[in-house]
């Protein structure tokens, strides 16, 4: 039986975004089958092209978030450039942007302007605070949302400055929420025949991620305020990070049966029957004593792997705290295809993180590498009916801009 087409095949996305949340969102839409046209400005393009990690003038950051897209580089301050993009909007299903609210209105690319051209257009905006509220016009990045959301205040050791998260949770979480919202809007459009504006905020998404802190605070009348707790969770004993002789591991034995199995492993039936640790409330009340048993056991083992082997045999959920090098070589990651290999014209064979989409009857592997700046200018303009003479004139006048080698890349 032939594989089904990807779920979003036949849809066209205009990606007028930069850095991370928007590009990640449109990368995901591309993996799901949409044709994504990344629109950039001459002559630097997306600021992500200059973001580390850089090698031979190529940004791994940009390559990761823009694979599978076509590249259109256009001067929108020239009326011919704006006209071309408006023609492209008329043929599109989705428009993704992540500029400060109001910025694209001044360029002629706001929702009201584009929906007038194409009432079926689904227009997804990403910003720090959203398009409403007292902070809507303030600039911001993921770090700002992570700090304001209350998430950062819970991290680190008591009394010390909270650490950076070191992964862009706000951007990535907002990006994938945007994918979900766009897919829902597509279903709604099938019934109504109309598109709509989706207003995604990094700050909103981070606040929505709280699974415990907010309801704990509100339901306690403000008496219970989550604070920094270091390497474990006081409300979920035993659930945290432990040190072995040659590294760190995590153990999740906060539920009764897992605790009993752990207790038998590290202290025999006597510890498993200890009334101080028989249920969650008692374990939390005697948290330091419970943790002391586990820490002593972990340090007494010959290695981290010895800890993992023993815990696995006992049926206690656990995992090593892996380095990135260990993640890349993890057999589970290899089996799931979570690292993709691509051939790059400058860098040769490269490896980048995959997306986690898995469908039973269609392939969601990346369709190609990230585009060079302006790589598909001619293809996109021609698809809109522009004759070769008009395209050549726009190239000559800098309305369409392409970096050296872009035409050759497009031909390949």
BAVO-568312 format. One record per residue (C-alpha): residue number from 1; residue in three letters; x, y, z. Coordinates in nm, 4 decimals, always signed. Layout:
BEGIN
ATOM  seq  type        px        py        pz
ATOM  NUM   ALA         X         Y         Z
...
! end
This chain:
BEGIN
ATOM  seq  type        px        py        pz
ATOM    1   UNK   +0.0000   +0.0000   +0.0000
ATOM    2   UNK   +0.1361   +0.3420   -0.0972
ATOM    3   UNK   +0.2086   +0.5832   +0.1827
ATOM    4   UNK   -0.0404   +0.8631   +0.2382
ATOM    5   UNK   +0.0593   +1.2227   +0.1605
ATOM    6   UNK   +0.1760   +1.4295   +0.4540
ATOM    7   UNK   -0.1161   +1.5791   +0.6501
ATOM    8   UNK   -0.0615   +1.9385   +0.5328
ATOM    9   UNK   +0.0294   +1.8605   +0.1715
ATOM   10   UNK   -0.1125   +2.1163   -0.0714
ATOM   11   UNK   -0.1009   +2.4053   +0.1759
ATOM   12   UNK   +0.1246   +2.7073   +0.1282
ATOM   13   UNK   +0.2894   +2.8926   +0.4181
ATOM   14   UNK   +0.4606   +3.2308   +0.4049
ATOM   15   UNK   +0.7207   +3.2444   +0.6806
ATOM   16   UNK   +0.7982   +3.6096   +0.7539
ATOM   17   UNK   +0.9687   +3.5401   +1.0853
ATOM   18   UNK   +1.3167   +3.5361   +1.2311
ATOM   19   UNK   +1.5268   +3.3749   +1.5037
ATOM   20   UNK   +1.3321   +3.0927   +1.6648
ATOM   21   UNK   +0.9634   +3.0704   +1.7569
ATOM   22   UNK   +0.8322   +3.1539   +1.4090
ATOM   23   UNK   +1.0952   +2.9605   +1.2120
ATOM   24   UNK   +1.0484   +2.6551   +1.4358
ATOM   25   UNK   +0.6726   +2.6737   +1.3821
ATOM   26   UNK   +0.7043   +2.6920   +1.0040
ATOM   27   UNK   +0.9712   +2.4200   +1.0038
ATOM   28   UNK   +0.7183   +2.1937   +1.1744
ATOM   29   UNK   +0.4532   +2.2875   +0.9185
ATOM   30   UNK   +0.6996   +2.1974   +0.6430
ATOM   31   UNK   +0.7662   +1.8580   +0.7990
ATOM   32   UNK   +0.3911   +1.8005   +0.8055
ATOM   33   UNK   +0.3750   +1.8597   +0.4315
ATOM   34   UNK   +0.3136   +2.2303   +0.3724
ATOM   35   UNK   +0.5112   +2.4256   +0.1147
ATOM   36   UNK   +0.6908   +2.6881   +0.3223
ATOM   37   UNK   +0.8364   +2.9991   +0.1588
ATOM   38   UNK   +1.0742   +3.1824   +0.3883
ATOM   39   UNK   +1.0751   +3.5545   +0.3139
ATOM   40   UNK   +1.3896   +3.7482   +0.4090
ATOM   41   UNK   +1.5203   +4.1002   +0.3649
ATOM   42   UNK   +1.8313   +4.2008   +0.1687
ATOM   43   UNK   +2.1164   +4.1663   +0.2372
ATOM   44   UNK   +2.1614   +3.9878   +0.5709
ATOM   45   UNK   +1.8345   +3.7964   +0.5768
ATOM   46   UNK   +1.7065   +3.6324   +0.8960
ATOM   47   UNK   +1.9186   +3.7402   +1.1928
ATOM   48   UNK   +1.9403   +3.3697   +1.2754
ATOM   49   UNK   +2.1881   +3.3343   +0.9872
ATOM   50   UNK   +2.4461   +3.5111   +1.2065
ATOM   51   UNK   +2.3655   +3.3160   +1.5233
ATOM   52   UNK   +2.6116   +3.0562   +1.6598
ATOM   53   UNK   +2.7075   +2.7837   +1.6099
ATOM   54   UNK   +2.8936   +2.9155   +1.3028
ATOM   55   UNK   +3.1260   +2.7175   +1.0797
ATOM   56   UNK   +3.2556   +2.8265   +0.7387
ATOM   57   UNK   +3.0067   +3.1123   +0.7414
ATOM   58   UNK   +2.7104   +2.8802   +0.7971
ATOM   59   UNK   +2.4862   +2.8930   +1.1032
ATOM   60   UNK   +2.3783   +2.5599   +1.2490
ATOM   61   UNK   +2.1021   +2.7513   +1.4264
ATOM   62   UNK   +1.9594   +2.8689   +1.0931
ATOM   63   UNK   +2.0112   +2.5330   +0.9232
ATOM   64   UNK   +1.8190   +2.3542   +1.1983
ATOM   65   UNK   +1.5147   +2.5816   +1.2074
ATOM   66   UNK   +1.4744   +2.6389   +0.8343
ATOM   67   UNK   +1.5221   +2.3003   +0.6718
ATOM   68   UNK   +1.2674   +2.2039   +0.4097
ATOM   69   UNK   +1.1779   +2.5643   +0.3140
ATOM   70   UNK   +1.2111   +2.7683   -0.0030
ATOM   71   UNK   +1.3951   +3.0998   +0.0159
ATOM   72   UNK   +1.2626   +3.4329   -0.1141
ATOM   73   UNK   +1.4704   +3.7458   -0.0460
ATOM   74   UNK   +1.2862   +4.0634   -0.1376
ATOM   75   UNK   +1.3035   +4.4384   -0.0782
ATOM   76   UNK   +0.9585   +4.5248   +0.0516
ATOM   77   UNK   +1.0303   +4.8986   +0.0568
ATOM   78   UNK   +1.0243   +4.8924   -0.3199
ATOM   79   UNK   +0.6612   +4.8943   -0.4418
ATOM   80   UNK   +0.7391   +4.6081   -0.6786
ATOM   81   UNK   +0.8605   +4.3968   -0.3884
ATOM   82   UNK   +0.5510   +4.4637   -0.1792
ATOM   83   UNK   +0.3308   +4.3925   -0.4804
ATOM   84   UNK   +0.5040   +4.0581   -0.5352
ATOM   85   UNK   +0.4567   +3.9567   -0.1729
ATOM   86   UNK   +0.0906   +4.0630   -0.1844
ATOM   87   UNK   +0.0444   +3.8413   -0.4912
ATOM   88   UNK   +0.2067   +3.5571   -0.2975
ATOM   89   UNK   -0.0311   +3.6161   -0.0049
ATOM   90   UNK   -0.3273   +3.5791   -0.2403
ATOM   91   UNK   -0.2114   +3.2223   -0.3131
ATOM   92   UNK   -0.1219   +3.1302   +0.0468
ATOM   93   UNK   -0.3055   +2.9521   +0.3264
ATOM   94   UNK   -0.0945   +3.0556   +0.6267
ATOM   95   UNK   +0.1213   +3.3568   +0.7168
ATOM   96   UNK   +0.3620   +3.3315   +1.0118
ATOM   97   UNK   +0.5315   +3.6347   +1.1676
ATOM   98   UNK   +0.7012   +3.7169   +1.4969
ATOM   99   UNK   +0.7547   +4.0918   +1.5005
ATOM  100   UNK   +0.6484   +4.3406   +1.7634
ATOM  101   UNK   +0.2753   +4.4192   +1.7349
ATOM  102   UNK   +0.2142   +4.6949   +1.4824
ATOM  103   UNK   +0.5471   +4.6601   +1.3022
ATOM  104   UNK   +0.4036   +4.4776   +1.0011
ATOM  105   UNK   +0.1048   +4.7109   +0.9742
ATOM  106   UNK   +0.3500   +4.9859   +0.8813
ATOM  107   UNK   +0.4945   +4.7619   +0.6070
ATOM  108   UNK   +0.1557   +4.6776   +0.4589
ATOM  109   UNK   +0.1709   +4.3241   +0.5975
ATOM  110   UNK   -0.0638   +4.3418   +0.8967
ATOM  111   UNK   -0.3531   +4.1025   +0.9400
ATOM  112   UNK   -0.6193   +4.3522   +0.8342
ATOM  113   UNK   -0.4296   +4.4327   +0.5163
ATOM  114   UNK   -0.3516   +4.0736   +0.4172
ATOM  115   UNK   -0.6912   +3.9289   +0.5094
ATOM  116   UNK   -0.8474   +4.1880   +0.2792
ATOM  117   UNK   -0.6408   +4.0374   -0.0024
ATOM  118   UNK   -0.7133   +3.6792   +0.1044
ATOM  119   UNK   -1.0068   +3.6270   +0.3439
ATOM  120   UNK   -0.9127   +3.2594   +0.3819
ATOM  121   UNK   -0.5660   +3.3448   +0.5164
ATOM  122   UNK   -0.4722   +3.2091   +0.8597
ATOM  123   UNK   -0.2350   +3.4668   +1.0055
ATOM  124   UNK   -0.0296   +3.3548   +1.3076
ATOM  125   UNK   +0.1545   +3.6184   +1.5099
ATOM  126   UNK   +0.4136   +3.5427   +1.7768
ATOM  127   UNK   +0.5335   +3.8127   +2.0152
ATOM  128   UNK   +0.6628   +3.8439   +2.3684
ATOM  129   UNK   +0.3364   +3.9603   +2.5282
ATOM  130   UNK   +0.0721   +3.9305   +2.2557
ATOM  131   UNK   -0.1245   +4.1993   +2.0711
ATOM  132   UNK   -0.3323   +4.3130   +2.3707
ATOM  133   UNK   -0.2610   +4.4203   +2.7274
ATOM  134   UNK   -0.0386   +4.6896   +2.8819
ATOM  135   UNK   +0.2871   +4.5178   +2.7832
ATOM  136   UNK   +0.1910   +4.4380   +2.4243
ATOM  137   UNK   +0.4316   +4.6887   +2.2701
ATOM  138   UNK   +0.7293   +4.5937   +2.4851
ATOM  139   UNK   +1.0115   +4.4006   +2.3195
ATOM  140   UNK   +1.1060   +4.0619   +2.4520
ATOM  141   UNK   +1.2737   +3.7297   +2.3934
ATOM  142   UNK   +1.2230   +3.3842   +2.5381
ATOM  143   UNK   +1.4428   +3.4707   +2.8362
ATOM  144   UNK   +1.2065   +3.7536   +2.9292
ATOM  145   UNK   +0.9031   +3.5258   +2.9244
ATOM  146   UNK   +1.0837   +3.2538   +3.1200
ATOM  147   UNK   +1.1815   +3.5022   +3.3908
ATOM  148   UNK   +0.8417   +3.6716   +3.4186
ATOM  149   UNK   +0.6466   +3.3447   +3.4135
ATOM  150   UNK   +0.7613   +3.2295   +3.7574
ATOM  151   UNK   +0.9365   +2.9259   +3.6112
ATOM  152   UNK   +1.2859   +3.0612   +3.6647
ATOM  153   UNK   +1.2165   +3.1576   +4.0273
ATOM  154   UNK   +1.1737   +2.7890   +4.1145
ATOM  155   UNK   +1.5088   +2.6780   +3.9696
ATOM  156   UNK   +1.8462   +2.6412   +4.1362
ATOM  157   UNK   +1.9704   +2.6217   +4.4904
ATOM  158   UNK   +1.7941   +2.8156   +4.7680
ATOM  159   UNK   +1.9409   +3.1615   +4.8114
ATOM  160   UNK   +2.1359   +3.1594   +4.4856
ATOM  161   UNK   +2.0483   +3.3430   +4.1627
ATOM  162   UNK   +1.8292   +3.1196   +3.9462
ATOM  163   UNK   +2.0121   +2.9652   +3.6513
ATOM  164   UNK   +1.9269   +3.0124   +3.2865
ATOM  165   UNK   +1.7185   +2.7285   +3.1457
ATOM  166   UNK   +1.9743   +2.6781   +2.8623
ATOM  167   UNK   +1.6981   +2.5506   +2.6321
ATOM  168   UNK   +1.4532   +2.7912   +2.4629
ATOM  169   UNK   +1.1397   +2.6633   +2.6312
ATOM  170   UNK   +0.9333   +2.9768   +2.5676
ATOM  171   UNK   +1.0152   +2.9914   +2.1970
ATOM  172   UNK   +0.9791   +2.6209   +2.1246
ATOM  173   UNK   +0.6654   +2.5776   +2.3347
ATOM  174   UNK   +0.5038   +2.8794   +2.1691
ATOM  175   UNK   +0.6094   +2.7526   +1.8274
ATOM  176   UNK   +0.4483   +2.4135   +1.8688
ATOM  177   UNK   +0.1368   +2.5719   +2.0229
ATOM  178   UNK   +0.1225   +2.7814   +1.7074
ATOM  179   UNK   +0.1269   +2.4634   +1.4985
ATOM  180   UNK   -0.1653   +2.3265   +1.7000
ATOM  181   UNK   -0.3593   +2.6518   +1.6693
ATOM  182   UNK   -0.2980   +2.6707   +1.2931
ATOM  183   UNK   -0.4177   +2.3140   +1.2436
ATOM  184   UNK   -0.7306   +2.3928   +1.4450
ATOM  185   UNK   -0.7885   +2.7082   +1.2389
ATOM  186   UNK   -0.7562   +2.5032   +0.9197
ATOM  187   UNK   -1.0313   +2.2716   +1.0436
ATOM  188   UNK   -1.2449   +2.5736   +1.1304
ATOM  189   UNK   -1.1829   +2.7245   +0.7869
ATOM  190   UNK   -1.3103   +2.4073   +0.6222
ATOM  191   UNK   -1.6493   +2.4821   +0.7801
ATOM  192   UNK   -1.6594   +2.8625   +0.7784
ATOM  193   UNK   -1.4584   +2.9330   +0.4656
ATOM  194   UNK   -1.2750   +3.2087   +0.6527
ATOM  195   UNK   -0.9291   +3.2465   +0.7979
ATOM  196   UNK   -0.8469   +3.4283   +1.1201
ATOM  197   UNK   -0.5732   +3.5908   +1.3256
ATOM  198   UNK   -0.3941   +3.3732   +1.5839
ATOM  199   UNK   -0.2216   +3.5789   +1.8546
ATOM  200   UNK   +0.0483   +3.3749   +2.0331
ATOM  201   UNK   +0.2498   +3.5216   +2.3227
ATOM  202   UNK   +0.5678   +3.3753   +2.4696
ATOM  203   UNK   +0.4627   +3.4946   +2.8156
ATOM  204   UNK   +0.1159   +3.3352   +2.7870
ATOM  205   UNK   +0.2640   +3.0031   +2.6827
ATOM  206   UNK   +0.5120   +2.9927   +2.9689
ATOM  207   UNK   +0.2388   +3.0708   +3.2233
ATOM  208   UNK   +0.0198   +2.7987   +3.0726
ATOM  209   UNK   +0.3019   +2.5464   +3.1221
ATOM  210   UNK   +0.2713   +2.5534   +3.5021
ATOM  211   UNK   +0.1325   +2.2162   +3.6061
ATOM  212   UNK   +0.1461   +2.2753   +3.9804
ATOM  213   UNK   +0.2722   +2.6129   +4.0975
ATOM  214   UNK   -0.0245   +2.8320   +4.0069
ATOM  215   UNK   -0.2968   +2.5987   +4.1296
ATOM  216   UNK   -0.0988   +2.5421   +4.4495
ATOM  217   UNK   -0.0806   +2.9166   +4.5076
ATOM  218   UNK   -0.4424   +2.9964   +4.4210
ATOM  219   UNK   -0.6007   +2.7014   +4.5996
ATOM  220   UNK   -0.4027   +2.7753   +4.9167
ATOM  221   UNK   -0.5177   +3.1355   +4.9175
ATOM  222   UNK   -0.1655   +3.2534   +4.8415
ATOM  223   UNK   -0.0059   +3.0771   +5.1374
ATOM  224   UNK   +0.1876   +2.8186   +4.9331
ATOM  225   UNK   +0.4536   +2.9786   +4.7128
ATOM  226   UNK   +0.6819   +2.7420   +4.5202
ATOM  227   UNK   +1.0462   +2.8290   +4.5795
ATOM  228   UNK   +1.3904   +2.7031   +4.4844
ATOM  229   UNK   +1.4513   +2.3512   +4.6071
ATOM  230   UNK   +1.7769   +2.2518   +4.4397
ATOM  231   UNK   +1.8018   +1.8942   +4.3185
ATOM  232   UNK   +1.4647   +1.7472   +4.4158
ATOM  233   UNK   +1.0969   +1.8276   +4.4665
ATOM  234   UNK   +0.9826   +1.8460   +4.8300
ATOM  235   UNK   +0.6238   +1.7607   +4.7318
ATOM  236   UNK   +0.7372   +1.4471   +4.5427
ATOM  237   UNK   +0.9820   +1.2419   +4.7477
ATOM  238   UNK   +1.1855   +1.0684   +4.5930
ATOM  239   UNK   +1.2049   +1.2598   +4.2630
ATOM  240   UNK   +1.5317   +1.4265   +4.1719
ATOM  241   UNK   +1.9010   +1.4211   +4.0835
ATOM  242   UNK   +2.1533   +1.2011   +4.2632
ATOM  243   UNK   +2.5310   +1.1806   +4.2445
ATOM  244   UNK   +2.7131   +0.8600   +4.1581
ATOM  245   UNK   +3.0903   +0.8150   +4.1625
ATOM  246   UNK   +3.1322   +0.9133   +3.7975
ATOM  247   UNK   +2.8288   +1.1243   +3.7116
ATOM  248   UNK   +2.4674   +1.2037   +3.7895
ATOM  249   UNK   +2.1398   +1.0215   +3.7483
ATOM  250   UNK   +1.7746   +1.0916   +3.8149
ATOM  251   UNK   +1.5404   +0.8674   +4.0100
ATOM  252   UNK   +1.1607   +0.8943   +4.0014
ATOM  253   UNK   +1.0270   +0.6916   +4.2948
ATOM  254   UNK   +0.7639   +0.9300   +4.4249
ATOM  255   UNK   +0.4706   +0.6884   +4.3953
ATOM  256   UNK   +0.4217   +0.4185   +4.6584
ATOM  257   UNK   +0.5058   +0.1092   +4.4532
ATOM  258   UNK   +0.8188   +0.2664   +4.3035
ATOM  259   UNK   +0.9332   +0.3748   +4.6488
ATOM  260   UNK   +0.8841   +0.0252   +4.7887
ATOM  261   UNK   +1.0926   -0.1245   +4.5103
ATOM  262   UNK   +1.3634   +0.1365   +4.5654
ATOM  263   UNK   +1.3546   +0.0876   +4.9415
ATOM  264   UNK   +1.3965   -0.2906   +4.9083
ATOM  265   UNK   +1.6914   -0.2345   +4.6762
ATOM  266   UNK   +1.8782   +0.0096   +4.8988
ATOM  267   UNK   +1.7700   -0.1029   +5.2470
ATOM  268   UNK   +1.5847   -0.4327   +5.2287
ATOM  269   UNK   +1.2432   -0.5139   +5.3720
ATOM  270   UNK   +1.3158   -0.3163   +5.6858
ATOM  271   UNK   +1.3365   +0.0109   +5.4939
ATOM  272   UNK   +1.0405   -0.0828   +5.2727
ATOM  273   UNK   +0.8301   -0.1261   +5.5877
ATOM  274   UNK   +0.9597   +0.1878   +5.7647
ATOM  275   UNK   +0.6506   +0.3835   +5.8736
ATOM  276   UNK   +0.8286   +0.7150   +5.8069
ATOM  277   UNK   +0.8088   +0.6481   +5.4337
ATOM  278   UNK   +0.4906   +0.4447   +5.3793
ATOM  279   UNK   +0.2924   +0.7026   +5.1800
ATOM  280   UNK   +0.3549   +1.0326   +4.9961
ATOM  281   UNK   +0.2695   +1.2516   +5.2938
ATOM  282   UNK   +0.5003   +1.0661   +5.5288
ATOM  283   UNK   +0.7829   +1.0578   +5.2736
ATOM  284   UNK   +0.7487   +1.4312   +5.2179
ATOM  285   UNK   +0.7429   +1.4939   +5.5927
ATOM  286   UNK   +1.0615   +1.2879   +5.6312
ATOM  287   UNK   +1.2139   +1.3941   +5.3012
ATOM  288   UNK   +1.5687   +1.4580   +5.4218
ATOM  289   UNK   +1.5931   +1.1149   +5.5838
ATOM  290   UNK   +1.4602   +0.9426   +5.2697
ATOM  291   UNK   +1.7010   +1.1333   +5.0471
ATOM  292   UNK   +1.9926   +1.0480   +5.2743
ATOM  293   UNK   +1.9320   +0.6753   +5.2218
ATOM  294   UNK   +1.9207   +0.7144   +4.8435
ATOM  295   UNK   +2.2252   +0.9420   +4.8255
ATOM  296   UNK   +2.4336   +0.7095   +5.0382
ATOM  297   UNK   +2.3364   +0.4110   +4.8246
ATOM  298   UNK   +2.4156   +0.5898   +4.4963
ATOM  299   UNK   +2.7579   +0.7011   +4.6156
ATOM  300   UNK   +2.8383   +0.3516   +4.7376
ATOM  301   UNK   +2.7893   +0.1911   +4.3945
ATOM  302   UNK   +3.0949   +0.1437   +4.1721
ATOM  303   UNK   +2.9582   +0.3622   +3.8908
ATOM  304   UNK   +2.6594   +0.5478   +3.7549
ATOM  305   UNK   +2.5900   +0.2603   +3.5196
ATOM  306   UNK   +2.5906   +0.0202   +3.8137
ATOM  307   UNK   +2.3213   +0.2352   +3.9745
ATOM  308   UNK   +2.1157   +0.2348   +3.6534
ATOM  309   UNK   +2.1522   -0.1418   +3.6094
ATOM  310   UNK   +2.0378   -0.2125   +3.9649
ATOM  311   UNK   +1.7473   +0.0312   +3.9473
ATOM  312   UNK   +1.6324   -0.1082   +3.6131
ATOM  313   UNK   +1.6403   -0.4612   +3.7529
ATOM  314   UNK   +1.4318   -0.3466   +4.0496
ATOM  315   UNK   +1.1785   -0.1705   +3.8260
ATOM  316   UNK   +1.2546   +0.1804   +3.9537
ATOM  317   UNK   +1.2252   +0.4582   +3.6920
ATOM  318   UNK   +1.5655   +0.6182   +3.6417
ATOM  319   UNK   +1.7982   +0.7639   +3.3785
ATOM  320   UNK   +2.1498   +0.8984   +3.3516
ATOM  321   UNK   +2.1970   +1.2750   +3.3248
ATOM  322   UNK   +2.3461   +1.2556   +2.9771
ATOM  323   UNK   +2.5793   +1.4913   +2.7977
ATOM  324   UNK   +2.4936   +1.5976   +2.4433
ATOM  325   UNK   +2.7562   +1.3560   +2.3120
ATOM  326   UNK   +2.5835   +1.0718   +2.4953
ATOM  327   UNK   +2.2461   +1.1787   +2.3574
ATOM  328   UNK   +2.3748   +1.1727   +1.9989
ATOM  329   UNK   +2.5024   +0.8166   +2.0445
ATOM  330   UNK   +2.2017   +0.6919   +2.2441
ATOM  331   UNK   +2.0638   +0.3777   +2.0711
ATOM  332   UNK   +1.7084   +0.4937   +2.1469
ATOM  333   UNK   +1.7660   +0.8259   +1.9703
ATOM  334   UNK   +1.9183   +0.6440   +1.6731
ATOM  335   UNK   +1.6294   +0.3982   +1.6573
ATOM  336   UNK   +1.3775   +0.6831   +1.6577
ATOM  337   UNK   +1.5632   +0.8784   +1.3887
ATOM  338   UNK   +1.5913   +1.1867   +1.6064
ATOM  339   UNK   +1.9168   +1.2966   +1.4450
ATOM  340   UNK   +1.8863   +1.3627   +1.0711
ATOM  341   UNK   +2.1736   +1.3704   +0.8243
ATOM  342   UNK   +2.1805   +1.6123   +0.5336
ATOM  343   UNK   +2.4252   +1.6980   +0.2562
ATOM  344   UNK   +2.5185   +2.0670   +0.2612
ATOM  345   UNK   +2.6963   +2.2313   -0.0354
ATOM  346   UNK   +2.9501   +2.4031   +0.1927
ATOM  347   UNK   +2.9688   +2.1869   +0.5040
ATOM  348   UNK   +2.9262   +1.8429   +0.3505
ATOM  349   UNK   +2.7476   +1.5853   +0.5640
ATOM  350   UNK   +2.5797   +1.7459   +0.8646
ATOM  351   UNK   +2.3689   +1.6105   +1.1508
ATOM  352   UNK   +2.0848   +1.8092   +1.3098
ATOM  353   UNK   +1.7959   +1.7360   +1.5477
ATOM  354   UNK   +1.4803   +1.5948   +1.3910
ATOM  355   UNK   +1.1210   +1.6768   +1.4838
ATOM  356   UNK   +0.9281   +1.4203   +1.6914
ATOM  357   UNK   +0.6379   +1.3636   +1.4489
ATOM  358   UNK   +0.5658   +0.9975   +1.3832
ATOM  359   UNK   +0.2729   +0.8874   +1.1651
ATOM  360   UNK   +0.1772   +0.5307   +1.0836
ATOM  361   UNK   +0.1408   +0.5823   +0.7092
ATOM  362   UNK   +0.3397   +0.8860   +0.5960
ATOM  363   UNK   +0.6994   +1.0009   +0.6173
ATOM  364   UNK   +0.7689   +1.3333   +0.7895
ATOM  365   UNK   +1.1444   +1.3419   +0.7276
ATOM  366   UNK   +1.2866   +1.6811   +0.6226
ATOM  367   UNK   +1.2476   +1.7418   +0.2497
ATOM  368   UNK   +1.5681   +1.9415   +0.2098
ATOM  369   UNK   +1.8274   +2.1634   +0.3709
ATOM  370   UNK   +1.7657   +2.5253   +0.4692
ATOM  371   UNK   +1.7693   +2.7601   +0.1678
ATOM  372   UNK   +2.0488   +2.9959   +0.0804
ATOM  373   UNK   +1.9457   +3.3616   +0.0844
ATOM  374   UNK   +1.7146   +3.4189   -0.2119
ATOM  375   UNK   +1.7653   +3.0671   -0.3475
ATOM  376   UNK   +1.4122   +3.0338   -0.4890
ATOM  377   UNK   +1.3475   +3.3936   -0.6012
ATOM  378   UNK   +1.3038   +3.3058   -0.9658
ATOM  379   UNK   +1.0888   +3.0001   -0.8964
ATOM  380   UNK   +0.8508   +3.1861   -0.6651
ATOM  381   UNK   +0.8180   +3.4919   -0.8906
ATOM  382   UNK   +0.7593   +3.2755   -1.1984
ATOM  383   UNK   +0.4895   +3.0773   -1.0140
ATOM  384   UNK   +0.3020   +3.4069   -0.9638
ATOM  385   UNK   +0.3040   +3.4790   -1.3370
ATOM  386   UNK   +0.5963   +3.7196   -1.3578
ATOM  387   UNK   +0.7688   +3.6980   -1.6988
ATOM  388   UNK   +1.1428   +3.6437   -1.7199
ATOM  389   UNK   +1.2024   +4.0065   -1.8219
ATOM  390   UNK   +1.0285   +4.1397   -1.5098
ATOM  391   UNK   +1.2171   +3.8965   -1.2860
ATOM  392   UNK   +1.5487   +3.9975   -1.4418
ATOM  393   UNK   +1.4652   +4.3653   -1.3909
ATOM  394   UNK   +1.3828   +4.3088   -1.0231
ATOM  395   UNK   +1.7064   +4.1152   -0.9786
ATOM  396   UNK   +1.9034   +4.3928   -1.1476
ATOM  397   UNK   +1.7412   +4.6609   -0.9318
ATOM  398   UNK   +1.7855   +4.4708   -0.6049
ATOM  399   UNK   +1.4151   +4.4111   -0.5506
ATOM  400   UNK   +1.4979   +4.0408   -0.5570
ATOM  401   UNK   +1.8286   +3.9677   -0.3875
ATOM  402   UNK   +2.0239   +3.6429   -0.3819
ATOM  403   UNK   +2.3575   +3.5617   -0.2257
ATOM  404   UNK   +2.6332   +3.4257   -0.4449
ATOM  405   UNK   +2.5670   +3.0670   -0.5424
ATOM  406   UNK   +2.1944   +3.0807   -0.4678
ATOM  407   UNK   +2.0921   +3.0244   -0.8298
ATOM  408   UNK   +2.3244   +2.7271   -0.8585
ATOM  409   UNK   +2.1798   +2.5830   -0.5344
ATOM  410   UNK   +1.8284   +2.6316   -0.6697
ATOM  411   UNK   +1.9188   +2.4460   -0.9882
ATOM  412   UNK   +2.0579   +2.1557   -0.7878
! end
